[in-house]
C-alpha cells in the first residue's frame, strides 16, 4: 500500500472514532499534512482536509489548540479559515497578519445578514450601563456571533477585535469610538488613544471576511 493511501486511511480512522485523543492526533496530523503538502498529492485534495482541520480544532483541548495556533498561525500555507479559527489564540502581530490575509482573498463577500438593520443604539446603551452581561448580550445579538467570540472581543483590550466587528458590520467610526471609550472608562489616556486609532488601521474587506467567519460559527452552532 502506498504511503499516501496509508496516510489517508489513518486520517479516516482517526476521524471515524470520536475520542479526545483521536481528535488531538487528527488535528496535529492534519496540520502537519497541510503545512507540508506532498508534491505528489493533487492540489484539489487540500480542501476537504482544510475543512476537516477547521472543524477538528474546535473540539480539541486548549493546550493542543494553543500549540497548533503557534505552529501554523504565521505560516502562509495555513488555510485562511484555519487562521481565522486561531485568531484569538495568537499574538497581536499574527492577528494583524490574519486580517491582511483576509483582505487579500479574492471573491465576493456575503455578510450573511443585512447590516443596514443593525441598531447601533443598542450597543451604546449597553456600554453606557457598563454591565458586562448586557454588553455581552448586545454584541451577540447585534453582530450575530457566538458567546465565546463576544467574550474574546471584550477581552481584547487593544480594541482591534471590536474594530473588526464594527467595521465589518459597517457601523460608524463614531459608534466604535464611543464603545471603545465606554468599555474601559478608567484606562490610561495613551492606551485609549491607541485603541481609538485602530479603527482606521483595520482594512474593510479583512474585517468583513473575519466577521463573516465569526457569524458562520454561530450559524453552525445554531
Buried (B, 14 or more C-beta within 10 A) or exposed (E): EEEEEEBBEEBEEBBEEEEEEBBBBBBBBBBEBBEEBEEEBEEEBBEEBBEBBBBBBBEBEEEBBBBBBBBBBBEEEBBBBBBBBBBBBBEEEBBBBBBEBBBEEEEEBEBBBEBEEBEBEBBBEBBEEEEEEBBBBBBBBBBBBBEBBBBBBBEBEEBBBBBBBBBBBBBEEEBBBBBBBBBBEEBEEEEBEEBBEBBEEBBEBBBBBBBBBBBBBBEEEE
